[in-house]
Amino acid sequence: TTGFVPRALRKGGDVAEDEMDEKVFKRRIMALLNIITPDNYDAVSDDLIEWGNKSVKETDGRILRKLVQLLVEKTADERTWMKMYANLFLKLISKISNDVQDHSERSKSGGYLSGGSLVRKYLLQKCQEDFERGWKVDMPEAKQSEEFYDALAIKRRGLGLVELIGELYLLDVLTAHIIMSSLRRMLTNIETPEKEVLESMMKLLSTVGKKLDTLEHKTEVNLYFERIKSMTTNENLSSRIRLLLMNTIELRKRRWEVRHAEEAPKSIAQLHQDMEREKLAKQARSSSGRRNESNEHRGRRDIDARNIRREAAQSAGDLSNFGNLSRSKPSIG
């Protein structure tokens, strides 16, 4: 169970809601998606799977389909939590009940698609629909305008979807064939390509490159980069896009090692661990500083002692005035 319970999820009240009503289950699923974080991931993801399993009461998978659709849209819009959401899809595929079926979707054996296979089918359909729709947008010059922020949101969601597709491939939810088909399509037009298509292509490559660029797919990846290289001198493209293309070529040369990798958001527990490690490191540095200071003081003290002994020895060895003692006479006033 989670600590905070959204109003949409609280039980009781004067009116009993029908959980099979689309407005109801959509609102409740969104309420869960709006509170999920790395800290409450286990509990909230279990609640989401429970909602998906309510589709056992239907033959068209409405609730499960809507859950997948909402989760894709949420992930694309919140790229900060990308890896968490990608793992949530994997959990959904592995945990959804095989009793959940869609009688409009058939498996290769002729039976109804069910369980994880059905989740995968809905996921692929949603990603393909949104991917084919694209996210072409003209960014307004007025950067403080409402139109600018709307355009920025469209671009963020478009690139977020592409990144999700890449992350799902890294988790073996999507196949290499799907990724390569997408890349081929995005690299078809190299004379007058749309900048949005190229940015999507580069985002996908930067996400999957390390896994895809192996001996098995090397020949095809080489063909991609021949086309990318040819576009770096294409004057139909802006200097910004050509620079991004060159950066992608350079990324491959570095074996897909990103220079400044983005850190995934950390849970509160992880942040506390980091703070504790920093505290211990600070204490260790402070202790080391005190020891160094003490050693330095002891060193100076030893040097002073040696100097005193040396001066005393030199004075004791000087016999030139031995016996030549003069006593001062007291003055009488």
BALOBA-1460 file (C-alpha; in Angstrom, 3 decimals):
// residues 333
<rec num="1" residu="t" x="0.000" y="0.000" z="0.000"/>
<rec num="2" residu="t" x="1.120" y="3.558" z="-0.694"/>
<rec num="3" residu="g" x="1.260" y="6.327" z="1.910"/>
<rec num="4" residu="f" x="-0.705" y="8.993" z="0.030"/>
<rec num="5" residu="v" x="-4.048" y="7.920" z="-1.455"/>
<rec num="6" residu="p" x="-5.423" y="10.237" z="-4.180"/>
<rec num="7" residu="r" x="-9.018" y="11.300" z="-3.836"/>
<rec num="8" residu="a" x="-9.890" y="9.301" z="-6.951"/>
<rec num="9" residu="l" x="-8.719" y="6.116" z="-5.254"/>
<rec num="10" residu="r" x="-10.326" y="6.510" z="-1.834"/>
<rec num="11" residu="k" x="-13.014" y="4.015" z="-0.977"/>
<rec num="12" residu="g" x="-16.324" y="4.970" z="0.530"/>
<rec num="13" residu="g" x="-18.427" y="8.037" z="-0.090"/>
<rec num="14" residu="d" x="-22.083" y="8.531" z="-0.929"/>
<rec num="15" residu="v" x="-21.932" y="7.293" z="-4.518"/>
<rec num="16" residu="a" x="-20.516" y="3.889" z="-5.531"/>
<rec num="17" residu="e" x="-18.602" y="4.166" z="-8.800"/>
<rec num="18" residu="d" x="-18.719" y="1.555" z="-11.539"/>
<rec num="19" residu="e" x="-15.094" y="0.507" z="-12.051"/>
<rec num="20" residu="m" x="-15.920" y="-0.773" z="-15.542"/>
<rec num="21" residu="d" x="-17.022" y="2.696" z="-16.637"/>
<rec num="22" residu="e" x="-14.312" y="4.192" z="-18.855"/>
<rec num="23" residu="k" x="-14.375" y="7.609" z="-17.182"/>
<rec num="24" residu="v" x="-13.911" y="5.951" z="-13.795"/>
<rec num="25" residu="f" x="-11.057" y="3.578" z="-14.625"/>
<rec num="26" residu="k" x="-9.290" y="6.222" z="-16.719"/>
<rec num="27" residu="r" x="-9.393" y="8.689" z="-13.829"/>
<rec num="28" residu="r" x="-8.175" y="6.121" z="-11.317"/>
<rec num="29" residu="i" x="-5.348" y="4.886" z="-13.511"/>
<rec num="30" residu="m" x="-4.218" y="8.485" z="-14.127"/>
<rec num="31" residu="a" x="-4.322" y="9.146" z="-10.379"/>
<rec num="32" residu="l" x="-1.852" y="6.281" z="-9.875"/>
<rec num="33" residu="l" x="0.385" y="7.379" z="-12.755"/>
<rec num="34" residu="n" x="0.523" y="10.876" z="-11.268"/>
<rec num="35" residu="i" x="1.954" y="9.680" z="-7.955"/>
<rec num="36" residu="i" x="4.379" y="6.933" z="-9.038"/>
<rec num="37" residu="t" x="8.046" y="7.559" z="-8.131"/>
<rec num="38" residu="p" x="11.080" y="5.327" z="-7.489"/>
<rec num="39" residu="d" x="10.176" y="5.379" z="-3.779"/>
<rec num="40" residu="n" x="6.652" y="3.970" z="-4.160"/>
<rec num="41" residu="y" x="7.249" y="2.103" z="-7.429"/>
<rec num="42" residu="d" x="6.597" y="-1.411" z="-6.091"/>
<rec num="43" residu="a" x="3.278" y="-0.572" z="-4.456"/>
<rec num="44" residu="v" x="1.888" y="1.705" z="-7.179"/>
<rec num="45" residu="s" x="2.963" y="-0.589" z="-10.033"/>
<rec num="46" residu="d" x="1.180" y="-3.467" z="-8.266"/>
<rec num="47" residu="d" x="-1.950" y="-1.294" z="-8.082"/>
<rec num="48" residu="l" x="-1.689" y="-0.549" z="-11.821"/>
<rec num="49" residu="i" x="-1.358" y="-4.253" z="-12.623"/>
<rec num="50" residu="e" x="-4.423" y="-4.887" z="-10.479"/>
<rec num="51" residu="w" x="-6.322" y="-2.436" z="-12.680"/>
<rec num="52" residu="g" x="-5.076" y="-4.171" z="-15.814"/>
<rec num="53" residu="n" x="-6.273" y="-7.493" z="-14.436"/>
<rec num="54" residu="k" x="-9.813" y="-6.132" z="-14.132"/>
<rec num="55" residu="s" x="-10.036" y="-6.845" z="-17.851"/>
<rec num="56" residu="v" x="-10.718" y="-10.498" z="-16.956"/>
<rec num="57" residu="k" x="-14.345" y="-9.345" z="-16.714"/>
<rec num="58" residu="e" x="-14.431" y="-8.288" z="-20.372"/>
<rec num="59" residu="t" x="-13.621" y="-9.777" z="-23.770"/>
<rec num="60" residu="d" x="-12.194" y="-6.710" z="-25.494"/>
<rec num="61" residu="g" x="-9.398" y="-5.740" z="-23.022"/>
<rec num="62" residu="r" x="-10.719" y="-2.164" z="-22.701"/>
<rec num="63" residu="i" x="-9.169" y="-1.439" z="-19.303"/>
<rec num="64" residu="l" x="-5.815" y="-3.025" z="-20.117"/>
<rec num="65" residu="r" x="-5.666" y="-1.270" z="-23.494"/>
<rec num="66" residu="k" x="-6.414" y="2.089" z="-21.877"/>
<rec num="67" residu="l" x="-3.791" y="1.434" z="-19.187"/>
<rec num="68" residu="v" x="-1.139" y="0.793" z="-21.847"/>
<rec num="69" residu="q" x="-2.170" y="3.854" z="-23.866"/>
<rec num="70" residu="l" x="-2.093" y="6.165" z="-20.851"/>
<rec num="71" residu="l" x="1.240" y="4.767" z="-19.729"/>
<rec num="72" residu="v" x="2.808" y="5.368" z="-23.166"/>
<rec num="73" residu="e" x="1.555" y="8.965" z="-23.181"/>
<rec num="74" residu="k" x="2.730" y="9.570" z="-19.612"/>
<rec num="75" residu="t" x="6.183" y="8.136" z="-20.365"/>
<rec num="76" residu="a" x="6.640" y="10.207" z="-23.509"/>
<rec num="77" residu="d" x="5.719" y="13.357" z="-21.594"/>
<rec num="78" residu="e" x="7.988" y="12.629" z="-18.595"/>
<rec num="79" residu="r" x="11.321" y="11.511" z="-20.032"/>
<rec num="80" residu="t" x="12.983" y="12.096" z="-16.656"/>
<rec num="81" residu="w" x="11.424" y="8.830" z="-15.411"/>
<rec num="82" residu="m" x="12.017" y="6.954" z="-18.690"/>
<rec num="83" residu="k" x="13.832" y="3.905" z="-17.315"/>
<rec num="84" residu="m" x="11.336" y="3.506" z="-14.483"/>
<rec num="85" residu="y" x="8.408" y="3.537" z="-16.925"/>
<rec num="86" residu="a" x="10.177" y="1.141" z="-19.328"/>
<rec num="87" residu="n" x="10.630" y="-1.299" z="-16.440"/>
<rec num="88" residu="l" x="6.960" y="-0.828" z="-15.566"/>
<rec num="89" residu="f" x="6.010" y="-2.055" z="-19.058"/>
<rec num="90" residu="l" x="8.252" y="-5.070" z="-18.540"/>
<rec num="91" residu="k" x="6.590" y="-5.773" z="-15.193"/>
<rec num="92" residu="l" x="3.155" y="-5.398" z="-16.752"/>
<rec num="93" residu="i" x="4.030" y="-7.925" z="-19.466"/>
<rec num="94" residu="s" x="5.318" y="-10.458" z="-16.948"/>
<rec num="95" residu="k" x="2.623" y="-10.019" z="-14.273"/>
<rec num="96" residu="i" x="-0.661" y="-9.502" z="-16.131"/>
<rec num="97" residu="s" x="-3.009" y="-12.470" z="-15.802"/>
<rec num="98" residu="n" x="-3.294" y="-14.909" z="-18.720"/>
<rec num="99" residu="d" x="-7.040" y="-14.841" z="-18.066"/>
<rec num="100" residu="v" x="-7.126" y="-11.346" z="-19.592"/>
<rec num="101" residu="q" x="-8.094" y="-11.857" z="-23.243"/>
<rec num="102" residu="d" x="-9.087" y="-9.809" z="-26.261"/>
<rec num="103" residu="h" x="-11.347" y="-11.734" z="-28.636"/>
<rec num="104" residu="s" x="-10.542" y="-9.329" z="-31.477"/>
<rec num="105" residu="e" x="-6.807" y="-10.180" z="-31.367"/>
<rec num="106" residu="r" x="-5.569" y="-13.600" z="-32.458"/>
<rec num="107" residu="s" x="-2.273" y="-15.341" z="-31.768"/>
<rec num="108" residu="k" x="-0.307" y="-17.217" z="-34.435"/>
<rec num="109" residu="s" x="-1.824" y="-20.463" z="-33.212"/>
<rec num="110" residu="g" x="-5.307" y="-19.073" z="-33.788"/>
<rec num="111" residu="g" x="-6.297" y="-18.557" z="-30.152"/>
<rec num="112" residu="y" x="-7.181" y="-15.297" z="-28.448"/>
<rec num="113" residu="l" x="-4.255" y="-13.106" z="-27.437"/>
<rec num="114" residu="s" x="-3.937" y="-12.969" z="-23.664"/>
<rec num="115" residu="g" x="-1.711" y="-11.930" z="-20.752"/>
<rec num="116" residu="g" x="1.729" y="-10.543" z="-21.542"/>
<rec num="117" residu="s" x="1.357" y="-11.153" z="-25.295"/>
<rec num="118" residu="l" x="-1.707" y="-8.931" z="-25.279"/>
<rec num="119" residu="v" x="0.135" y="-6.177" z="-23.372"/>
<rec num="120" residu="r" x="2.947" y="-6.352" z="-25.933"/>
<rec num="121" residu="k" x="0.420" y="-6.129" z="-28.792"/>
<rec num="122" residu="y" x="-1.307" y="-3.060" z="-27.318"/>
<rec num="123" residu="l" x="2.073" y="-1.450" z="-26.610"/>
<rec num="124" residu="l" x="3.345" y="-1.999" z="-30.144"/>
<rec num="125" residu="q" x="0.097" y="-0.676" z="-31.657"/>
<rec num="126" residu="k" x="0.186" y="2.489" z="-29.552"/>
<rec num="127" residu="c" x="3.889" y="3.175" z="-30.213"/>
<rec num="128" residu="q" x="3.422" y="2.605" z="-33.953"/>
<rec num="129" residu="e" x="0.374" y="4.875" z="-34.174"/>
<rec num="130" residu="d" x="2.085" y="7.727" z="-32.332"/>
<rec num="131" residu="f" x="5.381" y="7.217" z="-34.172"/>
<rec num="132" residu="e" x="3.713" y="7.354" z="-37.601"/>
<rec num="133" residu="r" x="1.800" y="10.471" z="-36.583"/>
<rec num="134" residu="g" x="5.136" y="12.202" z="-35.939"/>
<rec num="135" residu="w" x="5.682" y="15.460" z="-34.109"/>
<rec num="136" residu="k" x="6.427" y="18.051" z="-36.787"/>
<rec num="137" residu="v" x="6.239" y="21.509" z="-35.282"/>
<rec num="138" residu="d" x="7.498" y="25.010" z="-36.087"/>
<rec num="139" residu="m" x="9.076" y="26.615" z="-33.040"/>
<rec num="140" residu="p" x="7.822" y="30.223" z="-32.641"/>
<rec num="141" residu="e" x="10.451" y="32.945" z="-32.338"/>
<rec num="142" residu="a" x="8.788" y="34.434" z="-29.243"/>
<rec num="143" residu="k" x="10.245" y="32.150" z="-26.584"/>
<rec num="144" residu="q" x="8.000" y="33.378" z="-23.785"/>
<rec num="145" residu="s" x="4.758" y="32.866" z="-25.704"/>
<rec num="146" residu="e" x="2.139" y="30.198" z="-25.040"/>
<rec num="147" residu="e" x="2.621" y="28.920" z="-28.602"/>
<rec num="148" residu="f" x="6.329" y="28.349" z="-27.902"/>
<rec num="149" residu="y" x="5.647" y="26.227" z="-24.819"/>
<rec num="150" residu="d" x="2.971" y="24.265" z="-26.682"/>
<rec num="151" residu="a" x="5.448" y="23.533" z="-29.486"/>
<rec num="152" residu="l" x="8.111" y="22.604" z="-26.960"/>
<rec num="153" residu="a" x="5.715" y="20.117" z="-25.325"/>
<rec num="154" residu="i" x="4.941" y="18.510" z="-28.711"/>
<rec num="155" residu="k" x="8.666" y="18.121" z="-29.403"/>
<rec num="156" residu="r" x="9.309" y="16.732" z="-25.910"/>
<rec num="157" residu="r" x="6.606" y="14.103" z="-26.306"/>
<rec num="158" residu="g" x="7.792" y="13.185" z="-29.803"/>
<rec num="159" residu="l" x="11.381" y="12.586" z="-28.713"/>
<rec num="160" residu="g" x="10.126" y="10.938" z="-25.541"/>
<rec num="161" residu="l" x="8.223" y="8.346" z="-27.572"/>
<rec num="162" residu="v" x="11.319" y="7.564" z="-29.649"/>
<rec num="163" residu="e" x="13.406" y="7.194" z="-26.503"/>
<rec num="164" residu="l" x="10.774" y="4.868" z="-25.012"/>
<rec num="165" residu="i" x="10.925" y="2.682" z="-28.119"/>
<rec num="166" residu="g" x="14.694" y="2.495" z="-27.672"/>
<rec num="167" residu="e" x="14.452" y="1.646" z="-23.968"/>
<rec num="168" residu="l" x="11.920" y="-1.113" z="-24.703"/>
<rec num="169" residu="y" x="14.383" y="-2.594" z="-27.189"/>
<rec num="170" residu="l" x="17.122" y="-2.533" z="-24.543"/>
<rec num="171" residu="l" x="14.790" y="-4.573" z="-22.306"/>
<rec num="172" residu="d" x="14.019" y="-7.023" z="-25.181"/>
<rec num="173" residu="v" x="10.371" y="-5.943" z="-25.209"/>
<rec num="174" residu="l" x="10.791" y="-4.804" z="-28.833"/>
<rec num="175" residu="t" x="12.930" y="-6.591" z="-31.418"/>
<rec num="176" residu="a" x="15.946" y="-5.407" z="-33.402"/>
<rec num="177" residu="h" x="13.838" y="-5.823" z="-36.556"/>
<rec num="178" residu="i" x="11.419" y="-3.125" z="-35.343"/>
<rec num="179" residu="i" x="14.273" y="-0.742" z="-34.511"/>
<rec num="180" residu="m" x="16.048" y="-1.243" z="-37.822"/>
<rec num="181" residu="s" x="12.810" y="-0.840" z="-39.774"/>
<rec num="182" residu="s" x="12.231" y="2.477" z="-37.987"/>
<rec num="183" residu="l" x="15.787" y="3.690" z="-38.700"/>
<rec num="184" residu="r" x="15.537" y="2.673" z="-42.363"/>
<rec num="185" residu="r" x="12.340" y="4.634" z="-42.710"/>
<rec num="186" residu="m" x="13.804" y="7.733" z="-41.054"/>
<rec num="187" residu="l" x="16.871" y="7.629" z="-43.327"/>
<rec num="188" residu="t" x="14.972" y="7.200" z="-46.606"/>
<rec num="189" residu="n" x="15.092" y="10.866" z="-47.613"/>
<rec num="190" residu="i" x="18.588" y="12.332" z="-47.241"/>
<rec num="191" residu="e" x="18.196" y="15.205" z="-49.734"/>
<rec num="192" residu="t" x="15.365" y="17.149" z="-48.106"/>
<rec num="193" residu="p" x="14.680" y="15.408" z="-44.804"/>
<rec num="194" residu="e" x="12.513" y="16.959" z="-42.116"/>
<rec num="195" residu="k" x="14.496" y="18.073" z="-39.085"/>
<rec num="196" residu="e" x="12.021" y="16.353" z="-36.750"/>
<rec num="197" residu="v" x="12.667" y="13.010" z="-38.450"/>
<rec num="198" residu="l" x="16.431" y="13.468" z="-38.152"/>
<rec num="199" residu="e" x="16.242" y="14.452" z="-34.488"/>
<rec num="200" residu="s" x="14.115" y="11.364" z="-33.815"/>
<rec num="201" residu="m" x="16.576" y="9.184" z="-35.710"/>
<rec num="202" residu="m" x="19.522" y="10.529" z="-33.712"/>
<rec num="203" residu="k" x="17.673" y="10.111" z="-30.403"/>
<rec num="204" residu="l" x="16.878" y="6.490" z="-31.291"/>
<rec num="205" residu="l" x="20.463" y="5.750" z="-32.341"/>
<rec num="206" residu="s" x="21.935" y="7.305" z="-29.207"/>
<rec num="207" residu="t" x="19.590" y="5.143" z="-27.108"/>
<rec num="208" residu="v" x="20.058" y="1.770" z="-28.847"/>
<rec num="209" residu="g" x="23.456" y="2.189" z="-30.526"/>
<rec num="210" residu="k" x="25.541" y="0.293" z="-28.008"/>
<rec num="211" residu="k" x="23.328" y="-2.797" z="-28.194"/>
<rec num="212" residu="l" x="22.431" y="-2.627" z="-31.890"/>
<rec num="213" residu="d" x="25.903" y="-1.865" z="-33.290"/>
<rec num="214" residu="t" x="27.234" y="-5.421" z="-33.017"/>
<rec num="215" residu="l" x="28.692" y="-7.892" z="-35.514"/>
<rec num="216" residu="e" x="25.220" y="-9.240" z="-36.279"/>
<rec num="217" residu="h" x="23.904" y="-5.859" z="-37.475"/>
<rec num="218" residu="k" x="27.204" y="-4.130" z="-38.349"/>
<rec num="219" residu="t" x="26.619" y="-4.100" z="-42.127"/>
<rec num="220" residu="e" x="23.254" y="-2.386" z="-41.839"/>
<rec num="221" residu="v" x="24.453" y="0.103" z="-39.207"/>
<rec num="222" residu="n" x="27.357" y="0.995" z="-41.517"/>
<rec num="223" residu="l" x="24.815" y="1.843" z="-44.225"/>
<rec num="224" residu="y" x="22.961" y="4.119" z="-41.791"/>
<rec num="225" residu="f" x="26.145" y="6.019" z="-41.069"/>
<rec num="226" residu="e" x="27.086" y="6.369" z="-44.718"/>
<rec num="227" residu="r" x="23.795" y="8.213" z="-45.196"/>
<rec num="228" residu="i" x="24.289" y="10.232" z="-42.023"/>
<rec num="229" residu="k" x="27.777" y="11.266" z="-43.129"/>
<rec num="230" residu="s" x="26.466" y="12.402" z="-46.525"/>
<rec num="231" residu="m" x="23.953" y="14.680" z="-44.777"/>
<rec num="232" residu="t" x="26.656" y="16.509" z="-42.788"/>
<rec num="233" residu="t" x="27.458" y="18.472" z="-45.973"/>
<rec num="234" residu="n" x="23.833" y="18.927" z="-47.048"/>
<rec num="235" residu="e" x="23.274" y="22.683" z="-47.179"/>
<rec num="236" residu="n" x="19.514" y="22.159" z="-47.145"/>
<rec num="237" residu="l" x="19.931" y="21.356" z="-43.459"/>
<rec num="238" residu="s" x="20.538" y="23.926" z="-40.734"/>
<rec num="239" residu="s" x="23.977" y="24.159" z="-39.157"/>
<rec num="240" residu="r" x="22.463" y="22.934" z="-35.869"/>
<rec num="241" residu="i" x="21.164" y="19.708" z="-37.429"/>
<rec num="242" residu="r" x="24.450" y="19.107" z="-39.286"/>
<rec num="243" residu="l" x="26.346" y="19.552" z="-36.025"/>
<rec num="244" residu="l" x="24.047" y="17.039" z="-34.314"/>
<rec num="245" residu="l" x="24.687" y="14.580" z="-37.151"/>
<rec num="246" residu="m" x="28.446" y="14.987" z="-36.688"/>
<rec num="247" residu="n" x="28.019" y="14.463" z="-32.947"/>
<rec num="248" residu="t" x="26.197" y="11.196" z="-33.670"/>
<rec num="249" residu="i" x="29.080" y="10.036" z="-35.874"/>
<rec num="250" residu="e" x="31.503" y="10.971" z="-33.097"/>
<rec num="251" residu="l" x="29.368" y="9.081" z="-30.558"/>
<rec num="252" residu="r" x="29.754" y="5.904" z="-32.577"/>
<rec num="253" residu="k" x="33.518" y="6.425" z="-32.771"/>
<rec num="254" residu="r" x="33.542" y="6.573" z="-28.960"/>
<rec num="255" residu="r" x="31.717" y="3.223" z="-28.940"/>
<rec num="256" residu="w" x="28.500" y="4.909" z="-27.850"/>
<rec num="257" residu="e" x="29.947" y="6.231" z="-24.592"/>
<rec num="258" residu="v" x="28.167" y="9.491" z="-23.783"/>
<rec num="259" residu="r" x="30.532" y="12.116" z="-22.349"/>
<rec num="260" residu="h" x="28.017" y="13.626" z="-19.966"/>
<rec num="261" residu="a" x="25.497" y="10.915" z="-19.249"/>
<rec num="262" residu="e" x="22.252" y="12.054" z="-17.645"/>
<rec num="263" residu="e" x="21.710" y="10.585" z="-14.210"/>
<rec num="264" residu="a" x="18.400" y="8.898" z="-13.601"/>
<rec num="265" residu="p" x="16.327" y="10.433" z="-10.793"/>
<rec num="266" residu="k" x="17.123" y="8.941" z="-7.410"/>
<rec num="267" residu="s" x="14.789" y="7.741" z="-4.717"/>
<rec num="268" residu="i" x="14.759" y="9.399" z="-1.303"/>
<rec num="269" residu="a" x="16.567" y="6.373" z="0.123"/>
<rec num="270" residu="q" x="19.319" y="6.723" z="-2.504"/>
<rec num="271" residu="l" x="19.639" y="10.436" z="-1.767"/>
<rec num="272" residu="h" x="20.011" y="9.660" z="1.954"/>
<rec num="273" residu="q" x="22.721" y="7.108" z="1.137"/>
<rec num="274" residu="d" x="24.558" y="9.696" z="-0.984"/>
<rec num="275" residu="m" x="24.320" y="12.239" z="1.832"/>
<rec num="276" residu="e" x="25.647" y="9.696" z="4.349"/>
<rec num="277" residu="r" x="28.568" y="8.794" z="2.062"/>
<rec num="278" residu="e" x="29.380" y="12.484" z="1.599"/>
<rec num="279" residu="k" x="29.215" y="13.007" z="5.370"/>
<rec num="280" residu="l" x="31.626" y="10.117" z="6.006"/>
<rec num="281" residu="a" x="33.967" y="11.342" z="3.285"/>
<rec num="282" residu="k" x="33.936" y="14.835" z="4.803"/>
<rec num="283" residu="q" x="34.713" y="13.407" z="8.234"/>
<rec num="284" residu="a" x="37.572" y="11.359" z="6.762"/>
<rec num="285" residu="r" x="39.003" y="14.451" z="5.037"/>
<rec num="286" residu="s" x="38.689" y="16.445" z="8.271"/>
<rec num="287" residu="s" x="40.381" y="13.696" z="10.293"/>
<rec num="288" residu="s" x="43.154" y="13.427" z="7.730"/>
<rec num="289" residu="g" x="43.649" y="17.200" z="7.870"/>
<rec num="290" residu="r" x="43.977" y="17.137" z="11.671"/>
<rec num="291" residu="r" x="46.522" y="14.317" z="11.489"/>
<rec num="292" residu="n" x="48.546" y="16.200" z="8.902"/>
<rec num="293" residu="e" x="48.429" y="19.337" z="11.035"/>
<rec num="294" residu="s" x="49.493" y="17.355" z="14.128"/>
<rec num="295" residu="n" x="52.334" y="15.714" z="12.223"/>
<rec num="296" residu="e" x="53.470" y="19.079" z="10.906"/>
<rec num="297" residu="h" x="53.432" y="20.568" z="14.439"/>
<rec num="298" residu="r" x="55.353" y="17.567" z="15.781"/>
<rec num="299" residu="g" x="57.840" y="17.916" z="12.950"/>
<rec num="300" residu="r" x="58.470" y="21.582" z="13.750"/>
<rec num="301" residu="r" x="58.847" y="20.744" z="17.447"/>
<rec num="302" residu="d" x="61.428" y="18.019" z="16.659"/>
<rec num="303" residu="i" x="63.356" y="20.429" z="14.438"/>
<rec num="304" residu="d" x="63.400" y="23.075" z="17.227"/>
<rec num="305" residu="a" x="64.634" y="20.471" z="19.735"/>
<rec num="306" residu="r" x="67.425" y="19.366" z="17.392"/>
<rec num="307" residu="n" x="68.459" y="22.993" z="16.857"/>
<rec num="308" residu="i" x="68.633" y="23.600" z="20.625"/>
<rec num="309" residu="r" x="70.763" y="20.496" z="21.154"/>
<rec num="310" residu="r" x="73.055" y="21.471" z="18.294"/>
<rec num="311" residu="e" x="73.535" y="24.975" z="19.691"/>
<rec num="312" residu="a" x="74.215" y="23.547" z="23.146"/>
<rec num="313" residu="a" x="76.771" y="21.117" z="21.755"/>
<rec num="314" residu="q" x="78.514" y="23.865" z="19.797"/>
<rec num="315" residu="s" x="78.612" y="26.066" z="22.903"/>
<rec num="316" residu="a" x="79.980" y="23.244" z="25.088"/>
<rec num="317" residu="g" x="82.771" y="22.523" z="22.603"/>
<rec num="318" residu="d" x="84.071" y="26.128" z="22.508"/>
<rec num="319" residu="l" x="86.998" y="26.275" z="25.116"/>
<rec num="320" residu="s" x="88.664" y="29.490" z="23.953"/>
<rec num="321" residu="n" x="87.472" y="31.485" z="26.961"/>
<rec num="322" residu="f" x="87.969" y="28.727" z="29.487"/>
<rec num="323" residu="g" x="89.592" y="30.209" z="32.650"/>
<rec num="324" residu="n" x="89.172" y="33.750" z="31.411"/>
<rec num="325" residu="l" x="86.406" y="34.650" z="33.831"/>
<rec num="326" residu="s" x="85.673" y="38.233" z="34.651"/>
<rec num="327" residu="r" x="83.544" y="39.117" z="37.582"/>
<rec num="328" residu="s" x="81.751" y="42.342" z="37.526"/>
<rec num="329" residu="k" x="82.350" y="44.503" z="40.523"/>
<rec num="330" residu="p" x="79.384" y="46.073" z="42.197"/>
<rec num="331" residu="s" x="79.323" y="49.809" z="41.798"/>
<rec num="332" residu="i" x="79.327" y="51.843" z="45.000"/>
<rec num="333" residu="g" x="77.488" y="54.946" z="44.802"/>
